[in-house]
Amino acid sequence: MPSWSPCSIPELLDLTGHDPLIRGTRGAGRGPAWRGADGRAVAFTGYDVEDRIRSLVALGPPDETAELVAAVHGELPEGIRVIVPRGTPLPLSRPSDWNFRAAYGTPPPQPAEAAVGWCDDEDAVTELLTLVSPGTSAWPGDPKVRRWAGVRRDGRLLACLADTTAADGVGHVSAIAVHPEARGRGLGPSITAWAMRRMFAAGCDVVTLGVYADNAVGLRMYDRLGFTVDRALTTGLMKRPA
């Protein structure tokens, strides 16, 4: 008997208590999906905006997750990203450790929220990201970005954030950056809290983001803003056995 079986996205959501990572993937971009024999390990494919499979996301106990990924990976295109809990025993190349964070409540007020607003100056956003965060996951012109928030002072963009919400009810923020000359003024937590507040006001029941595991300052900031879900993940490439 196989130790896994196909399942639907609704079944997968039920098995995981409507996990915010799964919920937050745009509806048209999820599936197919699988479950381990006892339902503790689950996996689903993620599609990009051009409907190409771009990732396999698997959640559950590390050993069971590794078994499930190994079983279904051969059914997928070569060279896709694999996202698994950190410590999952799989031969991943070019691994990158990051944390998935989720908040279910509005954040405490931050000192510079009044200075934040929606920003349509994509040239200024590009300039700031190139300076501060060239490896960011979102850029102006990226179809997954709905809009940008920014903090401007004296005609300069000092902070930015991307609203990359992809699914109803689950807000998602990306590309949070603060100009080096403006650090220490609370702009990072302020622009994040401002965006969170508007996402909750618009009907989201959870706001999510991803942060690199070695970003200790960011992890502490998200703790203070109420991101109570903190899941350690690794992304890498998995080659098929020769």
Beta strands, then each sheet from edge to edge (+ up, - down):
strand 1: 4-7
strand 2: 30-36
strand 3: 42-47
strand 4: 53-59
strand 5: 81-85
strand 6: 92-103
strand 7: 116-119
strand 8: 147-153
strand 9: 156-163
strand 10: 170-178
strand 11: 206-212
strand 12: 229-238
sheet 1: 1+ 2- 3+ 4- 5- 12+ 6- 11+ 10+ 9- 8+ 7-
end
